[in-house]
Amino acid sequence: MGTPMSRAHVPEKPCATCGRRIIWRKKWERDWEHVRYCSDKCRAGKAAAKGGGLEAAILSLLSTRARGATACPSEVARAEGGERWRELMEPVREATRRLVAAGRVDILQGGRVVDPSSAKGPIRLRLRKGP
């Protein structure tokens, strides 16, 4: 048995499907490097995450905006889904979380960058500022 980890040093990584934060658990100690999904639902939906079409649509929309300008996820959903845009809202949010994990996009609420795993309610998207 190893020494217990303090909360400040607990490893975490993004879910490969939805982009939410996966926090290390003792039961994953031996195979942490193989943990990729936060839930059974995400594991079952892994094929949907491979598409990349929504990520490309988000980046395309944001690249047409002025530097530092934001967009609402519903704009992407409306552009991609037409009349059925509401069905795309959660997949757009998942694609956004994957882009945040990749370092390409920021999620904002009230003009401040927020953690994508804990963001509730209306969000805005912005291309991440370069170095």
Kinemage of the C-alpha trace (Angstrom):
@kinemage 1
@onewidth
@group {chain A} dominant
@subgroup {mainchain}
@vectorlist {calphas} color= white
{ca met a 1} P 0.000 0.000 0.000
{ca gly a 2} L 1.204 3.463 -0.869
{ca thr a 3} L 0.757 6.668 0.991
{ca pro a 4} L -2.630 8.357 0.629
{ca met a 5} L -2.800 11.216 -1.869
{ca ser a 6} L -3.736 14.687 -0.742
{ca arg a 7} L -6.674 16.282 -2.546
{ca ala a 8} L -4.345 18.810 -4.168
{ca his a 9} L -2.334 16.054 -5.881
{ca val a 10} L -5.094 13.762 -7.143
{ca pro a 11} L -4.588 13.081 -10.861
{ca glu a 12} L -7.361 13.897 -13.298
{ca lys a 13} L -7.959 13.732 -17.035
{ca pro a 14} L -10.791 14.490 -19.471
{ca cys a 15} L -13.335 11.878 -20.576
{ca ala a 16} L -12.711 10.885 -24.207
{ca thr a 17} L -16.416 11.217 -25.064
{ca cys a 18} L -17.895 14.122 -23.126
{ca gly a 19} L -14.778 15.963 -21.972
{ca arg a 20} L -15.820 16.040 -18.315
{ca arg a 21} L -13.114 15.687 -15.697
{ca ile a 22} L -12.321 12.157 -14.467
{ca ile a 23} L -10.779 12.224 -11.001
{ca trp a 24} L -8.516 9.372 -9.898
{ca arg a 25} L -10.014 6.742 -7.615
{ca lys a 26} L -8.292 4.101 -5.525
{ca lys a 27} L -10.007 1.285 -7.456
{ca trp a 28} L -8.268 2.498 -10.643
{ca glu a 29} L -4.819 2.481 -9.048
{ca arg a 30} L -3.456 -0.376 -11.177
{ca asp a 31} L -5.008 0.662 -14.504
{ca trp a 32} L -5.381 4.464 -14.339
{ca glu a 33} L -3.631 4.867 -17.696
{ca his a 34} L -6.406 2.786 -19.336
{ca val a 35} L -9.327 4.743 -17.847
{ca arg a 36} L -10.788 6.829 -20.691
{ca tyr a 37} L -14.499 7.295 -19.946
{ca cys a 38} L -16.330 8.866 -17.010
{ca ser a 39} L -19.372 6.567 -17.203
{ca asp a 40} L -20.928 3.581 -18.945
{ca lys a 41} L -23.010 5.997 -21.028
{ca cys a 42} L -19.860 7.672 -22.360
{ca arg a 43} L -18.231 4.312 -23.018
{ca ala a 44} L -21.292 3.279 -25.064
{ca gly a 45} L -21.309 6.608 -26.930
{ca lys a 46} L -17.626 6.618 -27.827
{ca ala a 47} L -18.379 6.249 -31.553
{ca ala a 48} L -20.279 9.566 -31.531
{ca ala a 49} L -17.249 11.392 -30.151
{ca lys a 50} L -15.014 10.219 -32.973
{ca gly a 51} L -16.915 12.261 -35.578
{ca gly a 52} L -15.213 15.578 -34.988
{ca gly a 53} L -17.827 17.341 -37.112
{ca leu a 54} L -19.113 19.420 -34.209
{ca glu a 55} L -15.596 20.352 -33.125
{ca ala a 56} L -14.877 21.559 -36.657
{ca ala a 57} L -18.146 23.515 -36.720
{ca ile a 58} L -17.324 25.205 -33.407
{ca leu a 59} L -13.830 26.164 -34.539
{ca ser a 60} L -15.141 27.361 -37.890
{ca leu a 61} L -17.779 29.588 -36.280
{ca leu a 62} L -15.328 31.045 -33.771
{ca ser a 63} L -12.693 31.685 -36.442
{ca thr a 64} L -15.122 33.963 -38.294
{ca arg a 65} L -15.529 36.150 -35.198
{ca ala a 66} L -13.327 39.027 -34.135
{ca arg a 67} L -10.420 38.113 -31.853
{ca gly a 68} L -11.777 37.525 -28.342
{ca ala a 69} L -15.426 37.459 -29.495
{ca thr a 70} L -17.670 34.708 -28.159
{ca ala a 71} L -20.432 32.501 -29.513
{ca cys a 72} L -23.310 30.613 -27.946
{ca pro a 73} L -23.338 26.819 -28.319
{ca ser a 74} L -26.886 27.123 -29.685
{ca glu a 75} L -25.489 28.955 -32.728
{ca val a 76} L -23.482 25.854 -33.627
{ca ala a 77} L -26.451 23.569 -32.917
{ca arg a 78} L -28.746 25.703 -35.108
{ca ala a 79} L -26.228 25.754 -37.953
{ca glu a 80} L -25.715 21.988 -37.825
{ca gly a 81} L -29.188 20.759 -36.854
{ca gly a 82} L -31.635 23.175 -38.439
{ca glu a 83} L -35.107 22.626 -36.973
{ca arg a 84} L -33.813 19.837 -34.725
{ca trp a 85} L -31.103 21.995 -33.138
{ca arg a 86} L -32.214 21.314 -29.543
{ca glu a 87} L -31.213 17.664 -29.896
{ca leu a 88} L -27.661 18.801 -30.656
{ca met a 89} L -27.191 21.014 -27.604
{ca glu a 90} L -25.622 18.372 -25.352
{ca pro a 91} L -23.410 16.961 -28.150
{ca val a 92} L -22.226 20.535 -28.855
{ca arg a 93} L -21.416 21.021 -25.160
{ca glu a 94} L -19.539 17.692 -25.163
{ca ala a 95} L -17.568 18.725 -28.255
{ca thr a 96} L -16.780 22.028 -26.551
{ca arg a 97} L -15.461 20.242 -23.453
{ca arg a 98} L -13.226 18.107 -25.684
{ca leu a 99} L -11.896 21.284 -27.330
{ca val a 100} L -11.231 22.793 -23.885
{ca ala a 101} L -9.281 19.657 -22.920
{ca ala a 102} L -7.288 20.014 -26.150
{ca gly a 103} L -6.486 23.640 -25.292
{ca arg a 104} L -8.313 25.193 -28.267
{ca val a 105} L -11.395 26.817 -26.702
{ca asp a 106} L -12.433 28.489 -23.427
{ca ile a 107} L -15.866 28.270 -21.810
{ca leu a 108} L -17.055 31.504 -20.219
{ca gln a 109} L -19.833 32.463 -17.843
{ca gly a 110} L -20.270 36.059 -16.877
{ca gly a 111} L -17.172 36.952 -18.897
{ca arg a 112} L -14.923 34.645 -16.834
{ca val a 113} L -13.349 31.363 -17.877
{ca val a 114} L -14.974 28.487 -15.977
{ca asp a 115} L -14.256 24.805 -15.465
{ca pro a 116} L -16.134 22.896 -18.190
{ca ser a 117} L -16.963 20.017 -15.848
{ca ser a 118} L -18.819 22.215 -13.387
{ca ala a 119} L -20.357 24.842 -15.694
{ca lys a 120} L -24.137 24.944 -15.286
{ca gly a 121} L -26.520 27.136 -17.218
{ca pro a 122} L -25.765 29.427 -20.157
{ca ile a 123} L -22.194 29.414 -21.434
{ca arg a 124} L -20.269 31.238 -24.157
{ca leu a 125} L -17.418 29.879 -26.263
{ca arg a 126} L -14.219 31.690 -27.206
{ca leu a 127} L -11.066 30.656 -29.031
{ca arg a 128} L -8.257 30.291 -26.518
{ca lys a 129} L -5.819 33.155 -26.576
{ca gly a 130} L -2.389 32.237 -27.879
{ca pro a 131} L 0.856 32.658 -25.935
